[in-house]
Amino acid sequence: MVTRPAYDDATYYLYHYAGEVIEYAEKKDINVLDLANPRLTKKNFKDIVSEKHPTVIFFNAHGDSNRIYGDKIDDVEEILVEENVNHELLSNRIVYARACYAGASLGASCTKSGGCFIGYRSPFTFWIDGTWFAKPLKDETAKLFLEPSNLIVISLLKGNSVKEAVEKSVNMTKKNIMKLMTDQKEPGSLVSIMALWSNLEGQVVLGDDSMKVH
């Protein structure tokens, strides 16, 4: 399952980059539950998780330490998952929350009875080159951040364990940092290096990191 709101600059970019993961899965004949507008509602999310039992849930969203959000409903961000309210929906699954702070508290609650939660205890940050806003997949700045995070899910779909998938993502991020360090004349290199490193420092893997997609 993939959640893909697209109501501001950040979610718009995540929407398109998550689309690359969906495209990869479909080429491998993996069934994808793509929740985007207008299907991305709290009720649909609950119903589909309860009925379809997805092995992997890939959130692309805003978040905080206790919540992951979905789309905007009547100009208000709707909460999809909230700690101590409905977090048990994520138990016993592999969850990757590409969302700020969701790994700080929510992730631990989700894995108390099993499963694995990949997330961030701090903001997940990425920069964009606004000249490519109409074609985000061609934005080389955004790729530095979003391709390594996509790799987590793609690696899981290839049969890697959570631990292996995260390691591959970390290695790609470190390569991108080294690339920027060797070409610091590139505008914004230092800021991008700091943001990439912050994402690495803030990433957490909670629960059973030996889990694989079956």
N, C-alpha and C positions, 0 to 999 in steps of 0.2 A: 504494500500500500504506500502511495505517495500523496502527501498533501501539498497543494500548490496555490496559495493565494497570490494575488498580483495587484495589490491596491496601492503600493507606493514604490519608490525606486528600488529599495532593497528586495522586497518580495517579487517585484517584476523580474529582476535578475535571477533570483533563486528559481522562479517559475521556469525560465528558459533553460537554465543549467540542469535542473532536475529533469527536464525533458530529454536531455542526453542520456540519462540513466534509464528512463522509460524506453527510449529507442533501443538501447542496448538489450534490455530485458526482452523486448518484443522480438528482436532478431533471434534470440535464444529460445523463443517460444515459451517464455515465462509469463504467466498470467499477471497482469498489472491492474491494480485497483487505483485509478488516477482520480483523486478528489480535487477538482478545481471548480471555480465558479461555473454554474450555480449549485453544483453537487456538494460543495465543501461547507456543510453545516454540521453543527454538533450532533443533531439527531441522525443524519446520514452516517456520520463517522461512527457513532455508537452502534447503529444497526448493522453496518457492514462489518465492523470488527467482530461483533457478536455472532454474525451469521457466517462469514467467510473465513474467520480465524487466520488472518495473514501471518505468515512466519516473520516477515520483516515489515516494520513501519518506518518510513523515511519522512520525517517532518521537515518542511521548509517553511519557516514561520518566525514571527516574533515570539518572545517568551520572557518569563522571569523565573525566579527560583522555585516557584510553586505551580506555574502554569505554562501551557503551550497554547497558542492562539491559532485560530483558523482564518476565516475570511472576515471582511467587514459586513455586518448586517445592519442596515439602516445607519451607516456611518459609525457603528460601534464594533470594535474588535470582539468577535465571539470567542469564548474560551472553549477549546476542544477537550483539554485534559487538565484537571486540577487536583493537586495533592489533597488527599483525605476526602475527596468528593467522588471521583471516578477513575483514579489512577490505576485501579486494578485492571482496567481495560488493557493496559500495557504489560501486565505480568506475563511471564513465561514466553516472551517474544524477544526478538532482536529489534531494538529501537535505536535509530540514529536521529537525534534531534539537532538539525542545523538551525539552532535558535539560541539566542542569548540566555545565559544563566540557568537553563533548565536542568543542567547537571548538578547544580548546587544543592538542591534538596529533593526535588521531584524524582530524579533518577534513582536515588537510594530507596525511596518508598516503592517505586515500581518493581524493584528487583528483590524485595524482601522474601517473596515466595517463589522466586525463580526468574530466569531470563537475564538479559544483558542490555544495558543502557549506555549508549555512547552519546556524550553531550559536552557541554561547556559550563564550567562554574563561573565564568566571566563572559563578557560580550564576545560573540563571534563577529569578527570585523573583516570587512573586505572593502577595497577601493575599486572605483571604476574610472574609466576614461569616458567622460560624457560625450565625446564626439562619436562614440559607437553606441549610444543609447538605443538607437533604432535597430541595431544588430548586435545585441549583447554577446552572442557566441563568438563574435570576432574581436571582442575587447580583450587585448593581451594583458591588460592590468588585472581585470577581473579573473582571467584564467589562472593567474598565479595563486589565487585563493580558492577558487571554486572547482578547478579540476582535481586538486588533491583531495578535497572533501567528497567530490563525486566518486573518487577512487575507492573510498570505503565501501560504498554500496556495490559498485561494480565488482570489486574483489570478493565480496560476500556471494554475489550471484555466480561467480566463477568457482565457488566451492571452498574458498578460504575460510578459516576460522575468524572470529571477531579480532582476536589478537593479531593474526597475520594481516588482516585487512587494514587495521589501524596502523600497523608498522609500515605497510606499503605507502599509506597516505603520509605518514610522518616523514618517510624518506623522500617522497616527492616534494614535500614542503621544504625540507632542508636543502634539497637541490635548487629549488627556486630562490631560497635565501642566498645560497652561494652564488647563483647566477647574478643576483642583484648586487651582491658585494663586489663582484669583479667588474661591474659596470655602473659605478656610482654616479657617473655623469648623467645617467638616465633621470629625467625629472621625477621626483617623488620616490626615488629608490630607498632612501633611509626610512621614510615613513612606512613604506610597504614592508621593509625588513622588520621593523618594530611590530607592525600589525600581524605579520605571519608568525613571528616568535610568540606574540601574545596569544594567538590561537593555539599554538602548541602547548604553551604553559597552562592554558585554561581548559584544555581537553581532558575529559575523564572517561574511564571505562569502568562501569560498575556492574557487578554481578559476574556471571559465568562467561569469561572471555574465550572459552574453548567452543562455544556454540557455533554451529554451521547451519547453512540453509540446506534443507533436505527436500 
